Amino acid sequence: MTKDWISYLSSAFRLVDLHDSARSFGSTPTSLKEERTGRRDGVWLHLACDLLSYLDECDLETNEGWNPIGPFVKDNCGRHRSLNDEDVQLVISYLATPTEVYFIKEEPTNGQLRVASTKDTALIERRSIRGQTDLCRLTQRGRLAITLAKASHNWLYTHHDADKLMTALLYGEFHDIPKQCASLGQSIRAFAHEITRTMEQPGQNDVISHFLDRGSQYLDSIRKVQTAVQNAREHLGTADVRERFNQWYEQNEGTGLDLGAMRRTLDELMQTVERLSRRFSAFLHQVTDTQREVVGAIPFEKAALAFVFQPPSLAVMDMLTVNLGAWLPEMCFGAPEDMQGILRAEIDRHQASQPKVFGDDADATRERTVMEMFVNEHREAMFAALKSGPVLLGTALTMGWAKIGDQCHLTELVGVYSAPSWLGRGADVIQLTLRPGGLNARVEGRTWLAGDDIEMQLVQEQGVNNGPE
């Protein structure tokens, strides 16, 4: 039984337990048991997984035809002396017999919940023509189970999944965009959790060695994911995609999906990837930032530690004072130059928020971010309007501040209204005021903003005079 099957099945047992639970609403809670009923040697589960893997390999040769079970029975009976043909036939019967699974389903028309069920649970088919019962093949559910068990969660291949975002936009499959983003986000969180677990738990030397050996490949994959998400985000703002989306929306009005929601989903995914790049870079720095002992160097910190537990004699102290003490009394006191470098340098707030750039182009000139382009485009117009009076967020939408050309930049506009320091104009101080329930504005197409409005007002900082009285 392979590691892939163990990872896949171990995540499903408790879900099956809840499905089979006979608990009634409001009944007395009972303690759960960690032990499961039945044998504790795992032989039946092992045979079932081996049978599915055997049929999967046979599919390549028979082109999804019927496969004889005789070789599988002979091989397993040879490895497990206590098994016989009837035992293997019982495993085949379990996998070929459907069972009914109950679940809650929401009606698409009225949103009501109802109980539904399915019997599409058989993993293999058994042929019973003319008494031939030793021929089997995988069902669609069986192939799906094998696919899920073999699913790779290695981040090195995740950038191929990120390319599917652009493919979905090109094909007009807009309903797949949130699903692809959710899948990528789950892969990113799993990789970030693996990094955190490796940093917190000692003894993960094999994982650390793998990350160090493939560090450049991981960084390259992260950069490719960033590029793919950014390309999809920019392509979503083109006129051609908006037109095709409007046509798709007219035929799928009940989906509740609009351009603004897809744009916010891509923005959140982009931020998640950037956080991952910073975390992985910090991880590599942590595991590689080890001080090497240089031959001939004197470990003064160890000598100081020894003196803590055993103070030196007076003769040793006199010798240290003569050889290591100050030559002049003035040297015992600090000078202004001694203060340089002892305080942590303040990193520019905007610079600290920029995504990391890895690879050969790390020294290349950094391209301006979307927020920088937005502020550069609308800063003067915003200050000109603010000098005339307060400006609400809803009013800013009507003034065209949410766009640059034909692309929507609602996220950047809301970001400026949330953190006006992006506009940064010296003595000019911007005050924000929340207007409850005052926002009800149309952004573009079928996208609306409703809720609390934000008022931005330009005020004079106390103690600063911009001109003669």
Secondary structure, 3 states (H helix, E strand, C coil): CCHHHHHHHHCCHHHHHHHHCCCCCCCCCCCCCCCCCCCCCCHHHHHHHHHHHHHHHHHHHHCCCCEECHHHHHHHHHHCCCCCHHHHHHHHHHHHCCCCEEEEEECCCCCCEEEEEECCCCCEEECCECCECCEEEECHHHHHHHHHHCCCCCHHHHHHHHHHHHHHHHHCCCCHHHHHHHHHHHHHHHHHHHHHHHHHCCCCHHHHHHHHHCHHHHHHHHHHHHHHHHHHHHHHCCHHHHHHHHHHHHHCHHHCCCHHHHHHHHHHHHHHHHHHHHHHHHHHHHHHCCCCCCCCCCCHHHHHHHHHHCCCCHHHHHHHHHHHCCCCHHHHCCCHHHHCCCCCCCCCHHHHCCCCCCCHHHHCCCCCCHHHHHHHHHHHHHHHHHHHCCEEHHHHHHCCCCEECCEECHHHHHHHHHCHHHCCCCCEEEEEEEEEEEEEEEEECCEEEEEEEEEEEEEECCCCCCCCC
